[in-house]
Amino acid sequence: MLDDVVAEDVSAWRAGFDEVFARVADVFGRVEPRRWARSYLTGLLAPVERKNSWQLADAAGVVEPDGLQHFLNRSRWDADELRDRLRSYVAEALAGPDGVLVVDETGFLKKGTKSVGVQRQYSGTAGRVENSQLGVFLAYASQRGRALIDRELYLPESWISDRERCAEAGIPETRCGEGLLTKPRLAEALIDRALAAGVVAGWVAADSAYGRDGTFRAFLEGHRMPYVVEVPVKQAVADLDGRRRVDTLIGRAPAQAWHQLSTGPGVRGEREYDFAWATLPTFGDLPAGFVRTLLARRSLDDPTDIAYYLCFHPDTVTREQIVTVAGARWAIEECFQASKDQCGLDHYQVRKWDPWYRHITLAMLAHAFLAVTAATDPKAHAGWAESQSPRSAVSWR
């Protein structure tokens, strides 16, 4: 009986994989790169310890990795076209009006100076300054599941100012010629592409690296895209009698302004915090029916541990919705961990621009397949959060 169940599960998995690959097969044009693409994806999904060309070739039953290396480095196919198919696949399976677009970056530790975009820079993956590459990613999170849907490699000033180095790494001339694109500008490009492609989403969420950037928030407001973005404690916002830090405003919250709510289940049970939420003053600069609000999340164990969020949304939004979106930001961290641990997102051994995008996009597709497959399991929904002094213009809600 158990053997029959296992065989049925394997058969269903293979059928699902065949369906996904059929959606993208023509991206690779000729038969040979198409065959290598299937082998590469199969290897990324297999229990292979290090998913580099050597071990993926071995998993495909090939003695030497030359074919896979040629597939990544020199064969003719467009990683952006594959990205578009991936994004459509995830949107069809997971998207809904309450879906959240989440932006964040992740680091890829590297040795030497040849890998495209590498330099000594802060990497959240390592938690310190390391020789690394940084990728800015966009994830889609909903009640059905979460998956990465777009990516851009961050190029530091040390790269874009060196045309010879850019050319050696295969970076397009247009990218080096357009000047430094900060990580918030890259995030805007990812969101803009998703919206232009018709991805249905109700919110954007981001950490303070993006939330503190006023141009990023203005970009979202210009698109009338509701957001919940974390900001640092020193972030200042406009009040009737001047600009004030968010911690100053939250420090004025009366005791009754705090409400205990859950941001969803975690490994140790419900992730519960105290939340205070206030409407900020506006000066005629918002679309009709929209407001800016300030959300604070306070630890139940340590009242001095407070996170701050600036929000933009229709005035009809409830406290529970705002808290849910704030909690959804962690979906992208889960995507990073799963795509690295299970699909080899960070296992590549390529140095140039096109191969980086090719490996990363294939690993994202492998992870998306797992995410969409899991979404058919009734248990998959369990990971989504469903919640049940001086004069100031701040209005506590």
Buried (B, 14 or more C-beta within 10 A) or exposed (E): EEEEEEEEEEEEBEEBBEEBBEBBBEBBEEEEBBBBBBBBBBBBBBEBEEBBBBBBBBBBEBEEBEBBBBBBBEBEBBBEBBBBBBBBBBBEBBBEEBBBBBBBBBBBEBEEEEBBBBBEBBBBBEEEEBBBBBBBBBBBBBBBBBBBBBBBBBBBEBBBEEEEBBEEBBBEEEBBEEEEBBBBBBBBBBBEBBBEEEBBBBBBBBBBBBBBBEEBBEBBBEBEBBBBBBBBEEBEBBBEEEEBBBBBBBEBBEEEBBBEBBBBBBEEEEBBBBBBBBBBBEEEEBEEEBBBBBBBBBEEEEEEEBBBBBBBBEEEBEBBBBBBBBBBBBBBBBBBEBBBEBBBBBBBBBBBBBBBBBBBBBBBBBBBBBBBBBBEEEEBEEBBBEBEEEEBEBEBB
